[in-house]
Amino acid sequence: MEISVSKQDLLKELTATQGVVERKTTIPILSNFLFEAAGDKLSITATDLDLSLRTNCPAKIKKEGSCTIPARKLYDYVKLLGDGEISIKLLENHWVQIRSGRSNTKMVGMARANFPALPLFPAESAIKLPAQVIRNLIAKTIFSISSEESRYTLNGALLVLKPESITMVATDGHRLAHVEHVNSKLPVSGEMKVLVPKKAMSELSSLLSSLLNSSDVQVVEFAKDESTLFFRLGSRILTSRQLTGQFPNYEAVLPRDNNKSVTIHCDEFSGAIQRVAQFADERSNAIRMRLEKDELKVSTSNTEIGESEDSIETSYNGDPMVIGFNSQYLLEFLKVVGTGDVRFEFKDAQSAGQLRPDEATDSEYKYRYIVMPMRI
């Protein structure tokens, strides 16, 4: 194999694949990129066996072929090279020569045959999903995914595709994020449900962020087979192992009779919680909310640090009540909503609270966030 490629094109694709490469792996080949040169393209693949990314960039191919190169070392080296052409040539014993201007480096690769084979994108069954919608659904749910490995089916989000809507749900057992995009028109019959792992969502989100800001990729082509999920964004294909198992019956958790509510401005609510949370217990992050006539009081007390209270004017006129929550859970939701008003709905001190943004500002999405209360 012998090719030359522009530094800018190569670095762009190496940057996109960094998140997939395993830093610490017991299988050395997974720390390498697979380079394949054919026609007028250089194809680059990275995988950790659960997640893979295939991408390509234009290149001048002097001699077709393939090789594997240590991913992190190559990325760090290419970043330091000057702008211009980089030539890459496979030598004997899997060594790879990289030349650019007056720089000349040889890196020790590994046998191409050791690199895992990846499934091919099943184009005939692909569904086109709006890229901006998928990016928003991920942002509104990913923070609620469980990071406890023992809770396997909660290590991802449930994606539900229907002819007229796309829904994403994530939960860690203590809170649940549920968002539905209602103006979709999809070529699916009935309902399609898949569990998307958190790492795949994170990679998909960063790919979408870079592409939506810089190019005209407006759709994600989504497909699946028995065990694999495929997401194609322009020339990049992200493949992920599907999570198997039964996602919890989330519809049973959605509150039906939260008859008390307050509407609060996001910034005001977030500021009050952040100030009070400075004095909360570090393990539980627990804060107390007291609803009284025309007022919401947020407070906490800690015998070792001190106590704090903030009060927010509201138009509440129901019965007084006190309820406890994990401040971190509330702040993560408010950060995603960003601006505008949120509606906080309650039933009693033992039942889950529900937050939702004021839908007048964002009618395309039905977004609700359910948080279990804490004993204080």
URLINDA-V234298 format. One record per residue. D_FIRST is the distance of its C-alpha to the first C-alpha in Angstrom with 2 decimals. Layout:
BEGIN
d_first->D_FIRST
d_first->D_FIRST
END
This chain:
BEGIN
d_first->0.00
d_first->3.80
d_first->6.76
d_first->10.44
d_first->12.93
d_first->16.65
d_first->18.02
d_first->20.69
d_first->18.60
d_first->16.28
d_first->19.41
d_first->21.35
d_first->19.13
d_first->18.74
d_first->22.53
d_first->23.13
d_first->21.39
d_first->23.10
d_first->26.17
d_first->24.49
d_first->22.78
d_first->25.21
d_first->26.51
d_first->28.33
d_first->27.06
d_first->27.86
d_first->24.52
d_first->21.92
d_first->18.86
d_first->20.71
d_first->20.43
d_first->16.64
d_first->14.73
d_first->12.32
d_first->9.41
d_first->8.38
d_first->7.05
d_first->9.36
d_first->12.15
d_first->12.96
d_first->12.47
d_first->10.68
d_first->12.51
d_first->13.77
d_first->16.04
d_first->18.67
d_first->21.46
d_first->24.53
d_first->25.37
d_first->28.30
d_first->26.49
d_first->23.00
d_first->21.54
d_first->18.77
d_first->18.11
d_first->15.84
d_first->15.80
d_first->15.22
d_first->12.19
d_first->11.33
d_first->8.18
d_first->7.63
d_first->4.96
d_first->5.11
d_first->4.32
d_first->6.00
d_first->7.55
d_first->11.08
d_first->12.70
d_first->16.52
d_first->17.78
d_first->20.95
d_first->19.83
d_first->16.91
d_first->19.45
d_first->22.12
d_first->20.03
d_first->18.70
d_first->22.36
d_first->23.51
d_first->21.31
d_first->23.03
d_first->22.47
d_first->20.03
d_first->16.35
d_first->13.85
d_first->10.61
d_first->7.97
d_first->5.72
d_first->5.30
d_first->8.39
d_first->10.94
d_first->13.03
d_first->10.78
d_first->11.34
d_first->9.42
d_first->10.52
d_first->12.02
d_first->14.07
d_first->16.75
d_first->19.82
d_first->21.18
d_first->19.55
d_first->17.00
d_first->16.16
d_first->14.36
d_first->14.53
d_first->14.91
d_first->13.01
d_first->14.08
d_first->13.24
d_first->11.82
d_first->14.88
d_first->17.26
d_first->16.58
d_first->19.55
d_first->19.46
d_first->21.02
d_first->23.68
d_first->23.19
d_first->25.32
d_first->28.55
d_first->29.04
d_first->32.21
d_first->34.16
d_first->33.06
d_first->35.88
d_first->35.63
d_first->37.13
d_first->38.06
d_first->35.65
d_first->38.43
d_first->40.66
d_first->38.12
d_first->37.53
d_first->41.33
d_first->41.93
d_first->39.49
d_first->41.11
d_first->44.55
d_first->43.88
d_first->41.08
d_first->43.45
d_first->45.72
d_first->43.23
d_first->44.20
d_first->42.19
d_first->44.02
d_first->41.61
d_first->44.58
d_first->45.31
d_first->42.22
d_first->43.16
d_first->43.99
d_first->40.49
d_first->39.53
d_first->41.25
d_first->42.64
d_first->41.43
d_first->44.00
d_first->43.31
d_first->46.35
d_first->46.88
d_first->48.56
d_first->47.18
d_first->44.34
d_first->45.57
d_first->44.00
d_first->45.95
d_first->45.27
d_first->47.66
d_first->47.92
d_first->51.42
d_first->53.21
d_first->52.19
d_first->50.64
d_first->48.88
d_first->49.23
d_first->48.02
d_first->48.26
d_first->47.05
d_first->49.67
d_first->48.65
d_first->45.62
d_first->45.46
d_first->43.03
d_first->42.47
d_first->43.40
d_first->46.44
d_first->48.48
d_first->46.62
d_first->43.13
d_first->42.82
d_first->39.72
d_first->39.35
d_first->36.53
d_first->35.61
d_first->36.22
d_first->32.67
d_first->31.40
d_first->34.19
d_first->33.36
d_first->29.67
d_first->30.75
d_first->33.34
d_first->31.06
d_first->28.54
d_first->31.59
d_first->33.02
d_first->30.04
d_first->29.60
d_first->33.34
d_first->33.85
d_first->31.18
d_first->30.44
d_first->32.08
d_first->30.92
d_first->34.41
d_first->33.84
d_first->32.25
d_first->31.46
d_first->32.66
d_first->32.36
d_first->32.94
d_first->32.99
d_first->34.94
d_first->33.22
d_first->30.75
d_first->31.27
d_first->28.82
d_first->29.01
d_first->27.01
d_first->27.33
d_first->25.74
d_first->21.96
d_first->22.35
d_first->23.37
d_first->25.28
d_first->26.23
d_first->28.99
d_first->30.98
d_first->34.48
d_first->37.41
d_first->39.91
d_first->43.64
d_first->46.54
d_first->46.61
d_first->50.19
d_first->52.72
d_first->52.39
d_first->54.94
d_first->57.64
d_first->56.94
d_first->57.28
d_first->60.75
d_first->63.30
d_first->66.43
d_first->65.58
d_first->68.73
d_first->68.71
d_first->66.34
d_first->65.80
d_first->63.71
d_first->62.27
d_first->60.08
d_first->56.64
d_first->56.68
d_first->60.22
d_first->59.55
d_first->56.32
d_first->58.06
d_first->61.01
d_first->58.87
d_first->56.72
d_first->59.85
d_first->61.63
d_first->58.59
d_first->58.59
d_first->61.59
d_first->60.35
d_first->59.64
d_first->56.04
d_first->55.40
d_first->56.96
d_first->56.64
d_first->59.84
d_first->61.86
d_first->65.09
d_first->65.82
d_first->69.43
d_first->70.28
d_first->73.68
d_first->75.40
d_first->73.34
d_first->71.25
d_first->68.22
d_first->68.32
d_first->65.21
d_first->66.07
d_first->65.22
d_first->66.99
d_first->65.85
d_first->68.44
d_first->66.05
d_first->64.71
d_first->67.17
d_first->67.49
d_first->66.51
d_first->67.52
d_first->66.48
d_first->68.24
d_first->67.08
d_first->69.47
d_first->69.04
d_first->71.17
d_first->71.56
d_first->74.98
d_first->74.53
d_first->75.78
d_first->74.62
d_first->71.89
d_first->69.69
d_first->66.19
d_first->63.47
d_first->59.68
d_first->56.56
d_first->56.11
d_first->52.31
d_first->52.05
d_first->54.11
d_first->52.24
d_first->48.79
d_first->50.17
d_first->51.94
d_first->48.83
d_first->46.96
d_first->49.95
d_first->50.18
d_first->53.22
d_first->56.21
d_first->58.61
d_first->58.07
d_first->60.56
d_first->61.25
d_first->63.06
d_first->65.05
d_first->67.38
d_first->68.67
d_first->67.68
d_first->66.34
d_first->64.16
d_first->60.69
d_first->60.52
d_first->58.50
d_first->56.99
d_first->55.85
d_first->55.13
d_first->57.69
d_first->56.39
d_first->57.99
d_first->55.09
d_first->52.31
d_first->53.60
d_first->50.23
d_first->49.65
d_first->52.09
d_first->51.30
d_first->53.32
d_first->52.94
d_first->55.14
d_first->55.96
d_first->58.06
d_first->61.00
d_first->61.63
d_first->64.87
d_first->66.03
END
